[in-house]
């Protein structure tokens, strides 16, 4: 009987010890930032042909002829069918407004816009030149992109983690502690892009234009991580 009571007492003590919560680990939470620079490998730009005629037919026919010449010039310059896409077509009247009278239609404005995308940014100069010489009188939206979003990611994330660990180590030392292993990591990233390009217009000209100078530059990707380290 005494033996049984002793065993029950031991089991009761073990249960009480097991029920006690484990001591909480002390931690330190920091964030880190890393950057990687990549060179764009894709260029996109828009070119448009605007024509004016006294009738819709006159304005559209003139526009169609000029756009066909622009497309032919782009293909001759190296653009493929897949690189050329019609992005907008519009017709609107030019009206004369006078007080007390109904608007009088003076003519019609027709605009046809083409978006060109190329995997070689160096082609932008000659393609813009070809399009302008073929009849384009408005251009906008010149931009450069990186087709593979993972390019530079590994280096950027590692740099972000190293930055976070460096901060945590410094803070731990300042507190007279030692930094332990990482307990949790969360990631968020974004791209730091240059300001958007301003649209530009190629006006009527008396002779062929020279090649448009275009520079792709570079794109900076920014990576951010939040890390929780054990503090010993």
N, CA, C and O of each residue as an XYZ file, in Angstrom:
928
protein
N       0.820     -1.200      0.000
C       0.000      0.000      0.000
C       0.866      1.267      0.000
O       0.626      2.199     -0.767
N       1.875      1.278      0.877
C       2.770      2.430      0.928
C       3.523      2.593     -0.381
O       3.759      3.705     -0.854
N       3.902      1.421     -0.968
C       4.633      1.467     -2.239
C       3.758      2.100     -3.332
O       4.237      2.905     -4.131
N       2.498      1.733     -3.355
C       1.576      2.272     -4.357
C       1.389      3.775     -4.172
O       1.351      4.525     -5.148
N       1.274      4.204     -2.944
C       1.123      5.645     -2.690
C       2.357      6.421     -3.119
O       2.252      7.535     -3.631
N       3.547      5.815     -2.904
C       4.796      6.478     -3.301
C       4.877      6.635     -4.819
O       5.308      7.674     -5.321
N       4.458      5.591     -5.546
C       4.473      5.657     -7.008
C       3.486      6.702     -7.506
O       3.779      7.446     -8.442
N       2.314      6.756     -6.876
C       1.325      7.760     -7.263
C       1.833      9.172     -7.023
O       1.559     10.080     -7.808
N       2.574      9.354     -5.936
C       3.125     10.677     -5.635
C       4.160     11.089     -6.684
O       4.190     12.241     -7.118
N       5.006     10.138     -7.087
C       6.009     10.426     -8.123
C       5.337     10.797     -9.440
O       5.741     11.749    -10.109
N       4.299     10.029     -9.808
C       3.580     10.313    -11.051
C       2.908     11.673    -10.994
O       2.869     12.387    -11.997
N       2.382     12.039     -9.844
C       1.735     13.335     -9.676
C       2.736     14.471     -9.838
O       2.431     15.479    -10.476
N       3.944     14.316     -9.258
C       4.991     15.339     -9.384
C       5.438     15.471    -10.828
O       5.655     16.576    -11.326
N       5.576     14.316    -11.506
C       5.996     14.350    -12.916
C       4.960     15.072    -13.764
O       5.315     15.851    -14.649
N       3.694     14.820    -13.503
C       2.625     15.474    -14.260
C       2.635     16.975    -14.044
O       2.422     17.744    -14.981
N       2.885     17.396    -12.801
C       2.922     18.832    -12.495
C       4.094     19.501    -13.201
O       3.973     20.615    -13.712
N       5.247     18.797    -13.223
C       6.414     19.368    -13.912
C       6.182     19.462    -15.411
O       6.572     20.438    -16.053
N       5.529     18.418    -15.971
C       5.267     18.415    -17.407
C       4.270     19.497    -17.785
O       4.313     20.025    -18.896
N       3.371     19.827    -16.866
C       2.337     20.824    -17.160
C       2.865     22.246    -17.114
O       2.217     23.164    -17.618
N       4.026     22.439    -16.519
C       4.580     23.783    -16.419
C       5.047     24.251    -17.799
O       5.697     23.485    -18.510
N       4.734     25.484    -18.193
C       5.137     25.992    -19.514
C       6.656     26.137    -19.596
O       7.335     26.446    -18.616
N       7.167     25.894    -20.836
C       8.609     26.047    -21.064
C       8.982     27.521    -20.958
O       8.192     28.385    -21.337
N      10.147     27.811    -20.458
C      10.565     29.212    -20.338
C      10.617     29.887    -21.709
O      11.100     29.290    -22.671
N      10.129     31.117    -21.806
C      10.096     31.844    -23.077
C      11.500     32.292    -23.461
O      12.283     32.749    -22.629
N      11.794     32.144    -24.762
C      13.083     32.602    -25.255
C      13.036     34.110    -25.481
O      12.044     34.656    -25.963
N      14.109     34.748    -25.126
C      14.213     36.180    -25.409
C      14.660     36.356    -26.858
O      15.532     35.633    -27.339
N      14.065     37.306    -27.535
C      14.349     37.500    -28.951
C      14.577     38.975    -29.265
O      14.310     39.860    -28.452
N      15.082     39.206    -30.479
C      15.246     40.561    -30.995
C      14.790     40.550    -32.458
O      15.202     39.687    -33.233
N      13.951     41.499    -32.826
C      13.401     41.574    -34.185
C      13.997     42.778    -34.909
O      13.985     43.894    -34.390
N      14.512     42.541    -36.101
C      15.127     43.610    -36.894
C      14.694     43.449    -38.357
O      14.183     42.403    -38.756
N      14.909     44.496    -39.136
C      14.663     44.440    -40.579
C      15.951     44.777    -41.311
O      16.817     45.476    -40.785
N      16.062     44.274    -42.524
C      17.255     44.532    -43.322
C      16.887     44.838    -44.760
O      15.843     44.408    -45.250
N      17.749     45.584    -45.433
C      17.520     45.973    -46.822
C      18.729     45.606    -47.672
O      19.873     45.824    -47.271
N      18.467     45.051    -48.840
C      19.534     44.723    -49.787
C      19.152     45.199    -51.171
O      17.967     45.314    -51.486
N      20.130     45.474    -51.991
C      19.870     45.971    -53.346
C      20.709     45.197    -54.364
O      21.811     44.730    -54.076
N      20.152     45.085    -55.540
C      20.904     44.524    -56.664
C      20.587     45.350    -57.903
O      19.460     45.814    -58.079
N      21.575     45.527    -58.750
C      21.419     46.326    -59.962
C      21.452     45.416    -61.180
O      22.367     44.608    -61.337
N      20.461     45.551    -62.031
C      20.368     44.732    -63.233
C      20.193     45.642    -64.451
O      19.726     46.775    -64.336
N      20.574     45.126    -65.603
C      20.453     45.870    -66.857
C      19.188     45.433    -67.579
O      19.000     44.237    -67.802
N      18.309     46.368    -67.955
C      17.082     45.995    -68.675
C      17.393     45.259    -69.978
O      18.383     45.547    -70.651
N      16.537     44.314    -70.314
C      16.718     43.556    -71.554
C      15.488     43.627    -72.453
O      15.359     42.835    -73.386
N      14.586     44.565    -72.182
C      13.398     44.747    -73.015
C      13.057     46.230    -73.083
O      13.168     46.947    -72.089
N      12.645     46.682    -74.253
C      12.242     48.079    -74.436
C      10.845     48.110    -75.031
O      10.495     47.270    -75.861
N      10.049     49.081    -74.604
C       8.694     49.284    -75.119
C       8.485     50.769    -75.379
O       8.882     51.611    -74.573
N       7.860     51.084    -76.511
C       7.519     52.487    -76.775
C       6.263     52.535    -77.646
O       5.905     51.565    -78.313
N       5.612     53.687    -77.617
C       4.403     53.910    -78.411
C       4.665     54.957    -79.484
O       5.314     55.972    -79.230
N       4.161     54.704    -80.675
C       4.217     55.692    -81.750
C       2.818     55.842    -82.328
O       2.048     54.883    -82.377
N       2.500     57.052    -82.762
C       1.154     57.327    -83.276
C       1.228     58.151    -84.547
O       2.167     58.915    -84.767
N       0.212     57.973    -85.374
C       0.027     58.807    -86.562
C      -1.290     59.533    -86.412
O      -2.338     58.910    -86.244
N      -1.234     60.856    -86.472
C      -2.446     61.673    -86.406
C      -2.636     62.370    -87.750
O      -1.702     62.967    -88.286
N      -3.835     62.290    -88.285
C      -4.162     62.948    -89.548
C      -5.460     63.722    -89.392
O      -6.287     63.405    -88.537
N      -5.630     64.739    -90.227
C      -6.816     65.590    -90.195
C      -7.379     65.681    -91.608
O      -6.638     65.893    -92.569
N      -8.684     65.520    -91.726
C      -9.339     65.658    -93.022
C     -10.692     66.311    -92.879
O     -11.260     66.354    -91.787
N     -11.214     66.823    -93.991
C     -12.519     67.475    -93.932
C     -13.640     66.460    -93.736
O     -14.696     66.796    -93.199
N     -13.417     65.221    -94.169
C     -14.400     64.163    -93.954
C     -13.724     63.008    -93.218
O     -12.497     62.914    -93.179
N     -14.550     62.127    -92.634
C     -14.005     60.966    -91.935
C     -13.229     60.082    -92.902
O     -12.131     59.624    -92.582
N     -13.791     59.841    -94.081
C     -13.130     58.974    -95.061
C     -11.756     59.516    -95.436
O     -10.782     58.766    -95.512
N     -11.688     60.814    -95.668
C     -10.418     61.417    -96.062
C      -9.376     61.269    -94.960
O      -8.229     60.918    -95.235
N      -9.770     61.534    -93.708
C      -8.814     61.450    -92.593
C      -8.387     60.010    -92.341
O      -7.213     59.749    -92.077
N      -9.349     59.055    -92.422
C      -9.021     57.652    -92.169
C      -8.130     57.094    -93.269
O      -7.148     56.412    -92.975
N      -8.446     57.363    -94.512
C      -7.647     56.826    -95.619
C      -6.208     57.328    -95.571
O      -5.265     56.569    -95.795
N      -6.054     58.607    -95.277
C      -4.694     59.147    -95.166
C      -3.962     58.497    -93.989
O      -2.780     58.168    -94.088
N      -4.676     58.318    -92.876
C      -4.062     57.704    -91.705
C      -3.678     56.258    -91.995
O      -2.586     55.824    -91.629
N      -4.559     55.511    -92.644
C      -4.270     54.110    -92.953
C      -3.002     53.977    -93.786
O      -2.170     53.107    -93.528
N      -2.859     54.838    -94.781
C      -1.684     54.768    -95.650
C      -0.408     55.046    -94.870
O       0.604     54.371    -95.061
N      -0.458     56.041    -93.991
C       0.741     56.387    -93.219
C       1.076     55.305    -92.196
O       2.248     54.985    -91.999
N       0.061     54.737    -91.543
C       0.311     53.683    -90.552
C       0.887     52.451    -91.239
O       1.793     51.812    -90.702
N       0.376     52.110    -92.417
C       0.922     50.965    -93.161
C       2.394     51.192    -93.479
O       3.198     50.262    -93.420
N       2.747     52.440    -93.820
C       4.146     52.756    -94.100
C       5.004     52.647    -92.840
O       6.152     52.207    -92.900
N       4.443     53.050    -91.700
C       5.170     52.960    -90.431
C       5.415     51.503    -90.062
O       6.525     51.140    -89.674
N       4.389     50.670    -90.179
C       4.533     49.248    -89.851
C       5.565     48.601    -90.761
O       6.393     47.814    -90.303
N       5.521     48.926    -92.041
C       6.494     48.364    -92.980
C       7.912     48.802    -92.620
O       8.853     48.012    -92.709
N       8.060     50.056    -92.214
C       9.384     50.557    -91.833
C       9.897     49.877    -90.567
O      11.085     49.571    -90.462
N       9.004     49.639    -89.607
C       9.396     48.951    -88.377
C       9.855     47.529    -88.671
O      10.849     47.068    -88.111
N       9.133     46.827    -89.552
C       9.520     45.457    -89.897
C      10.837     45.445    -90.677
O      11.673     44.563    -90.481
N      11.009     46.407    -91.539
C      12.271     46.504    -92.273
C      13.428     46.778    -91.317
O      14.557     46.354    -91.564
N      13.142     47.490    -90.222
C      14.163     47.796    -89.226
C      14.457     46.652    -88.275
O      15.339     46.766    -87.425
N      13.720     45.533    -88.409
C      14.021     44.360    -87.590
C      12.905     43.925    -86.651
O      13.020     42.878    -86.015
N      11.831     44.697    -86.547
C      10.729     44.318    -85.664
C       9.934     43.173    -86.294
O       9.719     43.151    -87.506
N       9.509     42.240    -85.475
C       8.710     41.111    -85.942
C       7.221     41.414    -85.751
O       6.850     42.385    -85.091
N       6.377     40.561    -86.341
C       4.929     40.739    -86.180
C       4.546     40.740    -84.703
O       3.697     41.522    -84.274
N       5.183     39.850    -83.922
C       4.862     39.741    -82.492
C       5.301     40.968    -81.704
O       4.833     41.170    -80.583
N       6.189     41.794    -82.260
C       6.690     42.983    -81.557
C       5.804     44.203    -81.765
O       5.960     45.207    -81.069
N       4.867     44.128    -82.723
C       4.068     45.295    -83.111
C       2.603     45.034    -82.775
O       2.028     44.023    -83.180
N       2.010     45.969    -82.025
C       0.618     45.786    -81.602
C      -0.123     47.121    -81.683
O       0.361     48.138    -81.185
N      -1.297     47.112    -82.312
C      -2.140     48.305    -82.327
C      -2.719     48.512    -80.926
O      -3.389     47.629    -80.391
N      -2.464     49.663    -80.343
C      -2.887     49.901    -78.959
C      -4.018     50.913    -78.832
O      -4.647     51.011    -77.778
N      -4.286     51.676    -79.911
C      -5.400     52.627    -79.825
C      -5.757     53.124    -81.223
O      -4.888     53.286    -82.080
N      -7.040     53.362    -81.436
C      -7.518     53.965    -82.679
C      -8.687     54.862    -82.321
O      -9.628     54.424    -81.659
N      -8.637     56.120    -82.755
C      -9.701     57.057    -82.383
C     -10.016     58.009    -83.533
O      -9.159     58.343    -84.350
N     -11.279     58.430    -83.563
C     -11.752     59.445    -84.504
C     -12.571     60.452    -83.706
O     -13.483     60.074    -82.971
N     -12.249     61.719    -83.851
C     -13.083     62.717    -83.183
C     -13.133     63.989    -84.034
O     -12.165     64.319    -84.718
N     -14.241     64.686    -83.992
C     -14.404     65.871    -84.842
C     -13.681     67.086    -84.281
O     -13.555     67.252    -83.067
N     -13.223     67.910    -85.168
C     -12.709     69.231    -84.787
C     -13.872     70.204    -84.937
O     -14.419     70.362    -86.029
N     -14.246     70.852    -83.845
C     -15.451     71.666    -83.859
C     -15.151     73.127    -83.524
O     -14.246     73.442    -82.751
N     -15.936     73.992    -84.127
C     -15.838     75.430    -83.866
C     -17.020     75.818    -82.983
O     -18.180     75.688    -83.375
N     -16.700     76.296    -81.784
C     -17.739     76.666    -80.827
C     -17.909     78.189    -80.810
O     -16.941     78.920    -80.598
N     -19.126     78.660    -81.032
C     -19.447     80.077    -80.944
C     -20.667     80.255    -80.059
O     -21.607     79.461    -80.103
N     -20.639     81.294    -79.264
C     -21.711     81.511    -78.306
C     -23.059     81.667    -79.003
O     -23.214     82.425    -79.961
N     -24.029     80.913    -78.476
C     -25.377     81.012    -79.014
C     -25.611     80.205    -80.272
O     -26.702     80.255    -80.841
N     -24.595     79.452    -80.728
C     -24.751     78.676    -81.945
C     -24.340     77.227    -81.691
O     -23.555     76.932    -80.789
N     -24.889     76.338    -82.507
C     -24.484     74.943    -82.425
C     -23.047     74.795    -82.935
O     -22.639     75.530    -83.834
N     -22.282     73.868    -82.381
C     -20.907     73.673    -82.847
C     -20.870     73.343    -84.340
O     -21.715     72.605    -84.847
N     -19.887     73.897    -85.025
C     -19.718     73.629    -86.455
C     -18.505     72.734    -86.644
O     -17.420     73.046    -86.153
N     -18.679     71.625    -87.349
C     -17.586     70.676    -87.571
C     -16.669     71.200    -88.677
O     -17.098     71.453    -89.803
N     -15.398     71.354    -88.320
C     -14.416     71.835    -89.280
C     -13.706     70.692    -90.006
O     -13.232     70.858    -91.129
N     -13.640     69.548    -89.359
C     -12.953     68.405    -89.944
C     -12.904     67.276    -88.926
O     -13.576     67.317    -87.896
N     -12.101     66.270    -89.234
C     -11.999     65.097    -88.363
C     -10.541     64.747    -88.113
O      -9.705     64.791    -89.016
N     -10.258     64.398    -86.861
C      -8.914     64.007    -86.454
C      -8.907     62.499    -86.220
O      -9.719     61.984    -85.451
N      -8.004     61.800    -86.872
C      -7.884     60.352    -86.721
C      -6.504     60.038    -86.146
O      -5.494     60.569    -86.607
N      -6.472     59.175    -85.140
C      -5.209     58.789    -84.510
C      -5.128     57.263    -84.413
O      -6.074     56.605    -83.979
N      -4.000     56.724    -84.817
C      -3.751     55.284    -84.713
C      -2.414     55.100    -83.990
O      -1.382     55.599    -84.437
N      -2.447     54.377    -82.867
C      -1.248     54.201    -82.040
C      -0.758     52.764    -82.114
O      -1.547     51.819    -82.155
N       0.545     52.623    -82.129
C       1.190     51.311    -82.198
C       2.160     51.189    -81.031
O       2.941     52.103    -80.762
N       2.105     50.064    -80.346
C       3.054     49.756    -79.283
C       4.079     48.768    -79.817
O       3.733     47.726    -80.373
N       5.341     49.117    -79.636
C       6.444     48.277    -80.107
C       7.209     47.755    -78.892
O       7.577     48.526    -78.006
N       7.447     46.439    -78.855
C       8.220     45.814    -77.771
C       9.355     45.007    -78.392
O       9.145     44.238    -79.329
N      10.546     45.191    -77.861
C      11.704     44.464    -78.384
C      12.524     43.924    -77.221
O      12.619     44.545    -76.162
N      13.123     42.734    -77.444
C      13.941     42.123    -76.401
C      15.353     42.683    -76.391
O      16.140     42.344    -75.507
N      15.687     43.523    -77.342
C      17.014     44.152    -77.383
C      16.836     45.668    -77.297
O      16.457     46.297    -78.284
N      17.106     46.265    -76.127
C      16.913     47.717    -75.982
C      17.717     48.542    -76.981
O      17.337     49.668    -77.301
N      18.824     47.991    -77.477
C      19.639     48.740    -78.429
C      18.902     49.001    -79.739
O      19.297     49.878    -80.508
N      17.830     48.241    -80.001
C      17.073     48.433    -81.238
C      16.160     49.657    -81.183
O      15.639     50.078    -82.216
N      15.958     50.226    -80.015
C      15.001     51.326    -79.874
C      15.367     52.519    -80.744
O      14.489     53.126    -81.358
N      16.641     52.861    -80.808
C      17.066     54.047    -81.559
C      16.699     53.942    -83.031
O      16.059     54.835    -83.587
N      17.112     52.839    -83.662
C      16.869     52.722    -85.105
C      15.386     52.532    -85.422
O      14.919     52.982    -86.468
N      14.639     51.867    -84.530
C      13.222     51.679    -84.774
C      12.447     52.990    -84.634
O      11.533     53.258    -85.413
N      12.805     53.791    -83.661
C      12.184     55.109    -83.529
C      12.486     55.976    -84.744
O      11.608     56.658    -85.273
N      13.728     55.937    -85.173
C      14.107     56.706    -86.353
C      13.313     56.256    -87.574
O      12.812     57.084    -88.335
N      13.199     54.948    -87.760
C      12.460     54.418    -88.908
C      10.994     54.817    -88.859
O      10.410     55.177    -89.881
N      10.394     54.754    -87.664
C       8.978     55.095    -87.522
C       8.724     56.569    -87.801
O       7.754     56.918    -88.473
N       9.587     57.429    -87.292
C       9.412     58.872    -87.492
C       9.595     59.227    -88.966
O       8.832     60.020    -89.518
N      10.595     58.643    -89.591
C      10.827     58.920    -91.011
C       9.676     58.407    -91.879
O       9.436     58.924    -92.971
N       8.968     57.388    -91.386
C       7.870     56.814    -92.171
C       6.559     57.561    -92.000
O       5.603     57.281    -92.724
N       6.480     58.509    -91.061
C       5.268     59.304    -90.935
C       4.723     59.472    -89.539
O       3.702     60.138    -89.368
N       5.360     58.897    -88.528
C       4.899     59.077    -87.156
C       5.039     60.546    -86.748
O       6.071     61.168    -86.997
N       4.004     61.090    -86.126
C       4.101     62.471    -85.640
C       3.800     62.600    -84.154
O       3.627     63.707    -83.644
N       3.736     61.463    -83.457
C       3.626     61.502    -81.997
C       4.205     60.211    -81.425
O       3.975     59.123    -81.952
N       4.964     60.353    -80.334
C       5.551     59.185    -79.685
C       5.580     59.411    -78.185
O       5.755     60.537    -77.720
N       5.405     58.320    -77.421
C       5.386     58.448    -75.960
C       5.648     57.097    -75.340
O       5.715     56.080    -76.029
N       5.799     57.100    -74.002
C       5.847     55.851    -73.250
C       7.087     55.016    -73.446
O       7.025     53.792    -73.329
N       8.216     55.638    -73.740
C       9.450     54.866    -73.868
C       9.860     54.340    -72.491
O      10.025     55.118    -71.552
N      10.023     53.025    -72.374
C      10.379     52.439    -71.086
C      11.195     51.179    -71.260
O      11.114     50.508    -72.289
N      11.987     50.859    -70.238
C      12.851     49.680    -70.263
C      12.465     48.764    -69.111
O      12.118     49.226    -68.024
N      12.529     47.441    -69.365
C      12.094     46.463    -68.374
C      13.110     45.334    -68.266
O      13.941     45.130    -69.151
N      13.020     44.608    -67.157
C      13.786     43.379    -66.958
C      12.798     42.232    -67.085
O      11.881     42.106    -66.275
N      12.981     41.398    -68.093
C      11.995     40.356    -68.381
C      11.951     39.264    -67.318
O      10.893     38.681    -67.082
N      13.084     38.974    -66.670
C      13.131     37.934    -65.638
C      13.151     38.597    -64.268
O      14.184     39.134    -63.869
N      12.029     38.575    -63.527
C      11.975     39.269    -62.232
C      12.871     38.644    -61.169
O      13.118     39.259    -60.132
N      13.363     37.418    -61.415
C      14.216     36.769    -60.416
C      15.690     37.129    -60.588
O      16.516     36.779    -59.745
N      16.023     37.822    -61.668
C      17.427     38.166    -61.889
C      17.895     39.150    -60.811
O      17.290     40.204    -60.617
N      18.961     38.796    -60.126
C      19.495     39.629    -59.050
C      18.836     39.388    -57.717
O      19.230     39.990    -56.718
N      17.816     38.501    -57.673
C      17.068     38.293    -56.429
C      17.917     37.641    -55.343
O      17.881     38.067    -54.189
N      18.684     36.606    -55.706
C      19.457     35.868    -54.692
C      20.445     36.785    -53.983
O      20.549     36.782    -52.757
N      21.165     37.566    -54.774
C      22.152     38.479    -54.180
C      21.464     39.539    -53.329
O      21.967     39.912    -52.268
N      20.305     40.029    -53.796
C      19.596     41.063    -53.041
C      19.052     40.560    -51.721
O      19.129     41.261    -50.713
N      18.494     39.337    -51.710
C      17.952     38.780    -50.468
C      19.065     38.463    -49.469
O      18.915     38.687    -48.268
N      20.176     37.944    -49.976
C      21.303     37.653    -49.073
C      21.835     38.938    -48.445
O      22.158     38.976    -47.257
N      21.921     39.993    -49.264
C      22.381     41.275    -48.734
C      21.412     41.814    -47.685
O      21.838     42.409    -46.696
N      20.107     41.607    -47.896
C      19.107     42.072    -46.923
C      19.232     41.308    -45.610
O      19.146     41.903    -44.536
N      19.437     39.983    -45.691
C      19.593     39.199    -44.459
C      20.874     39.594    -43.721
O      20.875     39.740    -42.499
N      21.961     39.765    -44.473
C      23.221     40.177    -43.841
C      23.071     41.530    -43.147
O      23.647     41.753    -42.083
N      22.303     42.423    -43.749
C      22.070     43.738    -43.143
C      21.300     43.591    -41.835
O      21.622     44.234    -40.836
N      20.260     42.721    -41.855
C      19.476     42.495    -40.641
C      20.336     41.867    -39.543
O      20.246     42.265    -38.382
N      21.156     40.905    -39.900
C      21.993     40.235    -38.902
C      23.034     41.194    -38.328
O      23.351     41.141    -37.139
N      23.559     42.066    -39.181
C      24.535     43.047    -38.695
C      23.901     43.985    -37.676
O      24.519     44.305    -36.661
N      22.675     44.426    -37.936
C      21.975     45.297    -36.985
C      21.723     44.562    -35.665
O      21.941     45.102    -34.581
N      21.257     43.312    -35.791
C      20.932     42.549    -34.586
C      22.178     42.283    -33.751
O      22.130     42.353    -32.523
N      23.283     41.982    -34.403
C      24.544     41.741    -33.679
C      24.980     42.981    -32.922
O      25.384     42.901    -31.762
N      24.898     44.123    -33.579
C      25.282     45.387    -32.946
C      24.410     45.680    -31.721
O      24.919     46.079    -30.673
N      23.108     45.482    -31.855
C      22.195     45.751    -30.745
C      22.421     44.770    -29.597
O      22.363     45.154    -28.429
N      22.679     43.506    -29.926
C      22.928     42.514    -28.879
C      24.195     42.853    -28.098
O      24.220     42.765    -26.870
N      25.231     43.235    -28.809
C      26.490     43.610    -28.148
C      26.297     44.833    -27.268
O      26.856     44.915    -26.174
N      25.503     45.786    -27.750
C      25.256     46.998    -26.951
C      24.523     46.672    -25.658
O      24.670     47.367    -24.652
N      23.732     45.603    -25.700
C      22.987     45.193    -24.504
C      23.755     44.180    -23.666
O      23.230     43.673    -22.674
N      25.000     43.876    -24.056
C      25.784     42.909    -23.316
C      25.305     41.484    -23.498
O      25.508     40.649    -22.618
N      24.676     41.192    -24.617
C      24.150     39.864    -24.890
C      24.845     39.257    -26.095
O      25.690     39.886    -26.731
N      24.469     38.014    -26.397
C      25.022     37.303    -27.554
C      23.869     36.941    -28.483
O      22.810     36.500    -28.036
N      24.086     37.133    -29.772
C      23.041     36.850    -30.746
C      22.983     35.355    -31.050
O      24.004     34.721    -31.314
N      21.766     34.802    -31.007
C      21.555     33.402    -31.327
C      21.107     33.223    -32.766
O      21.223     34.148    -33.570
N      20.595     32.039    -33.104
C      20.172     31.770    -34.484
C      18.884     32.503    -34.842
O      18.151     32.974    -33.972
N      18.630     32.584    -36.142
C      17.383     33.180    -36.619
C      16.228     32.231    -36.329
O      16.314     31.031    -36.592
N      15.142     32.782    -35.782
C      13.967     31.974    -35.441
C      12.915     32.055    -36.534
O      12.282     31.050    -36.857
N      12.720     33.230    -37.103
C      11.752     33.405    -38.182
C      12.234     34.486    -39.134
O      12.928     35.422    -38.737
N      11.852     34.339    -40.405
C      12.228     35.297    -41.446
C      11.011     35.550    -42.331
O      10.355     34.607    -42.774
N      10.710     36.819    -42.586
C       9.663     37.172    -43.546
C      10.251     38.137    -44.562
O      11.110     38.958    -44.241
N       9.769     38.020    -45.798
C      10.380     38.774    -46.901
C       9.346     39.608    -47.630
O       8.192     39.210    -47.793
N       9.795     40.780    -48.066
C       8.995     41.628    -48.937
C       9.944     42.404    -49.817
O      10.973     42.886    -49.343
N       9.619     42.535    -51.095
C      10.553     43.189    -52.010
C       9.824     44.134    -52.933
O       8.609     44.040    -53.102
N      10.561     45.038    -53.526
C      10.006     45.969    -54.495
C      11.093     46.422    -55.432
O      12.260     46.069    -55.260
N      10.719     47.200    -56.419
C      11.669     47.693    -57.409
C      11.734     49.207    -57.310
O      10.709     49.888    -57.349
N      12.944     49.726    -57.183
C      13.160     51.162    -57.196
C      13.456     51.543    -58.637
O      14.556     51.309    -59.139
N      12.469     52.132    -59.298
C      12.593     52.432    -60.719
C      12.898     53.910    -60.927
O      12.590     54.734    -60.065
N      13.501     54.251    -62.061
C      13.699     55.663    -62.373
C      12.362     56.333    -62.648
O      11.373     55.644    -62.895
N      12.307     57.678    -62.610
C      11.049     58.374    -62.895
C      10.527     57.986    -64.269
O      11.321     57.727    -65.173
N       9.185     57.938    -64.453
C       8.645     57.571    -65.760
C       9.065     58.567    -66.826
O       9.162     59.763    -66.551
N       9.315     58.095    -68.035
C       9.754     58.998    -69.090
C       8.651     59.968    -69.481
O       7.469     59.628    -69.443
N       9.046     61.173    -69.857
C       8.076     62.141    -70.328
C       7.739     61.853    -71.790
O       8.627     61.538    -72.582
N       6.455     61.961    -72.152
C       6.122     61.751    -73.555
C       6.736     62.848    -74.415
O       6.875     63.990    -73.978
N       7.094     62.497    -75.616
C       7.647     63.499    -76.503
C       6.944     63.393    -77.845
O       6.419     62.336    -78.198
N       6.935     64.475    -78.584
C       6.207     64.531    -79.848
C       7.171     64.883    -80.964
O       7.967     65.814    -80.839
N       7.098     64.141    -82.049
C       7.868     64.468    -83.238
C       6.972     65.253    -84.185
O       6.017     64.699    -84.732
N       7.259     66.509    -84.383
C       6.417     67.363    -85.205
C       6.777     67.192    -86.674
O       7.705     66.462    -87.022
N       6.028     67.877    -87.525
C       6.284     67.798    -88.960
C       7.707     68.248    -89.259
O       8.217     69.179    -88.635
N       8.346     67.579    -90.221
C       9.731     67.906    -90.543
C       9.906     67.953    -92.055
O       9.130     67.353    -92.799
N      10.911     68.656    -92.493
C      11.154     68.821    -93.921
C      12.085     67.745    -94.455
O      12.138     67.531    -95.666
N      12.813     67.067    -93.591
C      13.749     66.049    -94.038
C      13.800     64.932    -93.004
O      13.258     65.059    -91.906
N      14.461     63.833    -93.373
C      14.542     62.679    -92.481
C      15.304     63.049    -91.213
O      16.271     63.811    -91.245
N      14.840     62.484    -90.089
C      15.500     62.769    -88.820
C      16.656     61.805    -88.627
O      16.694     60.733    -89.231
N      17.597     62.197    -87.778
C      18.716     61.321    -87.455
C      18.275     60.317    -86.395
O      17.177     60.422    -85.849
N      19.128     59.353    -86.113
C      18.785     58.313    -85.150
C      18.567     58.914    -83.771
O      19.355     59.734    -83.302
N      17.487     58.495    -83.135
C      17.131     59.030    -81.819
C      18.055     58.422    -80.764
O      18.111     57.198    -80.643
N      18.779     59.235    -80.001
C      19.666     58.677    -78.966
C      18.850     58.113    -77.803
O      18.035     58.826    -77.216
N      19.061     56.847    -77.469
C      18.336     56.174    -76.400
C      19.319     55.404    -75.536
O      20.175     54.689    -76.058
N      19.208     55.542    -74.217
C      20.066     54.821    -73.282
C      19.201     54.016    -72.320
O      18.287     54.556    -71.698
N      19.493     52.723    -72.199
C      18.687     51.850    -71.334
C      18.999     52.040    -69.858
O      18.117     51.867    -69.017
N      20.249     52.395    -69.523
C      20.617     52.569    -68.118
C      20.540     51.264    -67.342
O      20.754     50.189    -67.902
N      20.235     51.359    -66.059
C      20.120     50.172    -65.206
C      18.917     50.318    -64.282
O      18.377     51.410    -64.106
N      18.519     49.222    -63.710
C      17.365     49.202    -62.796
C      17.797     48.643    -61.451
O      18.454     47.604    -61.387
N      17.433     49.324    -60.386
C      17.808     48.889    -59.046
C      16.634     48.181    -58.379
O      15.553     48.751    -58.234
N      16.861     46.931    -57.974
C      15.862     46.168    -57.236
C      16.173     46.241    -55.744
O      17.325     46.091    -55.335
N      15.160     46.468    -54.948
C      15.325     46.565    -53.494
C      14.613     45.409    -52.814
O      13.455     45.121    -53.116
N      15.302     44.753    -51.900
C      14.751     43.600    -51.190
C      14.764     43.888    -49.689
O      15.716     44.469    -49.168
N      13.697     43.476    -48.998
C      13.563     43.736    -47.567
C      13.187     42.447    -46.838
O      12.350     41.680    -47.313
N      13.805     42.217    -45.697
C      13.473     41.058    -44.868
C      13.311     41.515    -43.430
O      13.949     42.470    -42.989
N      12.446     40.817    -42.708
C      12.290     41.014    -41.269
C      12.687     39.698    -40.608
O      12.182     38.634    -40.966
N      13.606     39.785    -39.632
C      14.169     38.586    -39.010
C      14.049     38.675    -37.499
O      14.300     39.726    -36.911
N      13.665     37.573    -36.875
C      13.637     37.466    -35.427
C      14.773     36.519    -35.010
O      14.799     35.356    -35.414
N      15.708     37.030    -34.200
C      16.839     36.252    -33.719
C      16.637     35.920    -32.240
O      15.976     36.654    -31.506
N      17.219     34.800    -31.827
C      17.243     34.480    -30.414
C      18.311     35.340    -29.744
O      19.373     35.591    -30.313
N      18.011     35.785    -28.530
C      18.944     36.615    -27.774
C      19.408     35.834    -26.530
O      18.599     35.428    -25.696
N      20.696     35.643    -26.435
C      21.224     34.859    -25.329
C      21.959     35.741    -24.339
O      22.474     35.247    -23.336
